[in-house]
Every structure is written in structure tokens, then in C-alpha cells.
Amino acid sequence: MTLPTWNTISIVKVDAKPSGLWTLAVEYVPPSRLLRLRVVDKDESQKTVGKEWNRSQGTTCGPDGDQESTTKTGILCSTASVGALIAKLGGSTADVPDSTPGTTSPYTGKKVFPVGSFCIVAVTIAADAGPLFLTINDTPDAFNLHSGALYVEISVAPI
């Protein structure tokens, strides 16, 4: 078995309360790449940072989200816990799920996935390539209650 040769692109600060709903992390991730995302405890200048953020005052959670919350309706990514770190390939900083009745995919043309504290995802085809965005998983109307940030190391490797 051959292990991937990782090339770290950057360490990105992901605010729990971004100016849009999503933080642009990488302008373009090309196809035929593995993408590794992991929450780190040092920022880009090697200063120690926390690994938790706040969904509301007094409600703190880490990148894997609030395991006790059962909320699934209206959150950005229904396959991740509320408060978890999630990612999206494609789209914009303002994307919200399409809730039109009969819609088969809430993010047509975009790949939305849970990250948590560590994730590797394959970007195999051109349709999955595009800008990489990160955010906290919650309902769009709850973002005004958020505070804090996570730092995410982003690395790529050829497939």
C-alpha cells in the first residue's frame, strides 16, 4: 500500500460567525486530488489556539459537533451533527440548501460533506472540483448567535 504524499496548502481560520454562511478556504481544488482537512491547535504563526467554538452563549462544542443535539431540520448538512465543521466544494459564501419541494439534492451541483476534526475526501471528477468552503453546521438563522473559530489545516495529494 502506498501512502499519499501530502502537500499542505494552508491553515485557515474558520469563524463560527462568518460574514456570509461559508468561509472561503481554497479558491480552487482541481480534480484527481485527495483533500485532507484536519482541525489543528496552532494558527498559521504557530500560536496555540483552541479547538472549540460556540453555537450560542454557553453552548460550546468541538469540530465533531454537539452529540446531544437532535436538531436536523434546516441545518446546512443533515449528515453531520449540529455545531460540526462541514465543507462544500463549489458554490459561494452565501449558499443555503434548496428547500423547494421535490428537490432531490439540497445543494445541486455542489458536494457538501461533514469534516469534523479530521476528513479525507477524493475529488475525482471535474464536476466535484471548485472552491472549497468551510463553516459550522447549523440553521442559517442561528449564525448570529455563534462565536469563536477553528483552525483547519488543508492538504492535497495526487490520486
C-alpha positions as CSV (number, residue, x, y, z in Angstrom):
1,M,0.0,0.0,0.0
2,T,1.3,3.4,-1.0
3,L,0.6,6.3,1.4
4,P,-0.3,9.7,-0.1
5,T,2.4,12.4,-0.3
6,W,0.6,15.3,1.4
7,N,1.3,18.9,0.4
8,T,-0.1,21.4,3.0
9,I,-1.7,24.3,1.2
10,S,-2.6,26.5,4.2
11,I,-4.0,26.8,7.7
12,V,-7.4,28.6,7.5
13,K,-9.3,30.3,10.3
14,V,-12.9,29.3,10.1
15,D,-15.1,31.8,12.1
16,A,-18.2,30.4,13.6
17,K,-19.9,33.6,12.6
18,P,-18.5,34.4,9.1
19,S,-19.6,37.4,7.1
20,G,-21.6,35.0,4.8
21,L,-22.6,31.5,5.8
22,W,-19.4,29.9,4.4
23,T,-15.7,30.8,4.7
24,L,-13.7,30.5,1.5
25,A,-10.8,28.2,2.4
26,V,-9.2,27.4,-1.1
27,E,-10.1,29.2,-4.3
28,Y,-9.9,26.1,-6.4
29,V,-9.4,22.4,-5.7
30,P,-8.7,20.6,-9.0
31,P,-9.9,17.1,-9.8
32,S,-7.7,14.0,-9.4
33,R,-6.7,15.0,-5.8
34,L,-7.2,13.8,-2.3
35,L,-8.2,16.6,0.0
36,R,-7.2,16.3,3.7
37,L,-8.8,18.6,6.3
38,R,-7.9,18.5,10.0
39,V,-8.5,20.8,12.9
40,V,-5.3,21.9,14.5
41,D,-4.3,23.6,17.7
42,K,-1.9,26.1,16.2
43,D,-2.6,29.0,13.8
44,E,-0.6,30.0,10.8
45,S,2.0,31.7,13.0
46,Q,2.3,28.7,15.4
47,K,0.4,30.4,18.2
48,T,-1.7,27.9,20.3
49,V,-5.4,28.2,19.6
50,G,-8.5,26.4,21.0
51,K,-10.3,23.5,19.3
52,E,-13.9,24.6,20.2
53,W,-16.4,27.2,19.1
54,N,-19.7,28.4,20.5
55,R,-23.2,27.7,18.9
56,S,-24.7,30.2,21.4
57,Q,-23.8,31.7,24.7
58,G,-22.9,28.8,27.0
59,T,-23.2,26.2,24.3
60,T,-19.6,25.1,23.3
61,C,-18.7,22.2,21.1
62,G,-15.7,20.9,19.2
63,P,-15.4,20.3,15.4
64,D,-17.4,17.0,15.7
65,G,-20.4,18.9,16.9
66,D,-22.9,18.7,19.7
67,Q,-23.6,15.0,20.0
68,E,-26.6,15.7,22.4
69,S,-28.5,17.9,19.9
70,T,-31.1,16.1,17.9
71,T,-31.8,19.1,15.6
72,K,-31.7,18.1,11.9
73,T,-34.3,20.3,10.3
74,G,-33.0,23.2,8.4
75,I,-29.3,22.7,9.2
76,L,-26.8,23.1,6.4
77,C,-25.6,19.5,6.3
78,S,-28.1,16.9,7.5
79,T,-25.4,14.1,7.7
80,A,-23.4,15.9,10.4
81,S,-24.2,16.9,14.0
82,V,-25.2,20.5,14.8
83,G,-22.1,22.5,15.5
84,A,-19.8,20.2,13.5
85,L,-17.3,21.6,11.0
86,I,-18.6,21.0,7.5
87,A,-17.2,21.7,4.0
88,K,-18.6,22.4,0.5
89,L,-16.9,22.1,-2.9
90,G,-18.4,24.6,-5.3
91,G,-20.9,27.4,-4.9
92,S,-20.4,30.6,-3.0
93,T,-20.1,32.0,0.5
94,A,-23.9,32.7,0.6
95,D,-25.2,29.2,-0.4
96,V,-28.1,27.7,1.6
97,P,-29.8,24.4,1.0
98,D,-32.6,24.4,-1.6
99,S,-35.8,23.5,0.3
100,T,-38.0,23.6,-2.8
101,P,-40.5,20.6,-2.5
102,G,-39.4,17.8,-4.8
103,T,-35.8,18.8,-4.8
104,T,-33.6,15.7,-4.9
105,S,-30.4,17.4,-3.8
106,P,-30.3,20.3,-1.4
107,Y,-27.1,21.6,-3.0
108,T,-27.5,21.0,-6.7
109,G,-24.0,20.9,-8.4
110,K,-22.1,21.1,-5.1
111,K,-20.5,18.5,-2.8
112,V,-21.4,19.1,0.8
113,F,-19.8,16.9,3.5
114,P,-19.0,16.6,7.2
115,V,-15.4,17.3,8.2
116,G,-15.4,17.0,12.0
117,S,-11.9,17.0,13.4
118,F,-10.4,15.0,10.5
119,C,-11.5,14.2,7.0
120,I,-10.1,12.9,3.7
121,V,-12.2,13.2,0.6
122,A,-11.4,12.4,-3.0
123,V,-12.0,15.0,-5.7
124,T,-12.0,12.5,-8.6
125,I,-14.0,14.2,-11.4
126,A,-14.1,17.7,-12.8
127,A,-17.8,18.2,-11.6
128,D,-16.6,17.9,-8.0
129,A,-13.7,20.4,-8.4
130,G,-14.1,24.0,-7.4
131,P,-13.7,26.4,-4.5
132,L,-13.6,24.9,-1.0
133,F,-15.7,26.5,1.7
134,L,-15.9,25.6,5.4
135,T,-18.4,26.5,8.2
136,I,-20.2,25.4,11.3
137,N,-23.2,23.2,10.8
138,D,-26.4,25.0,12.0
139,T,-29.5,26.6,10.7
140,P,-28.8,29.9,8.8
141,D,-30.9,31.9,11.3
142,A,-28.8,30.7,14.2
143,F,-25.5,32.1,12.8
144,N,-25.9,35.4,14.6
145,L,-25.6,33.5,18.0
146,H,-22.2,31.9,17.1
147,S,-18.7,33.0,18.3
148,G,-15.2,31.6,18.3
149,A,-13.2,29.9,15.5
150,L,-11.4,26.8,14.5
151,Y,-8.2,26.5,12.6
152,V,-8.1,23.9,9.8
153,E,-5.0,22.6,8.0
154,I,-5.7,21.9,4.4
155,S,-3.5,19.5,2.4
156,V,-3.8,17.8,-1.0
157,A,-2.2,14.8,-2.6
158,P,-2.4,13.5,-6.2
159,I,-4.6,10.4,-6.8
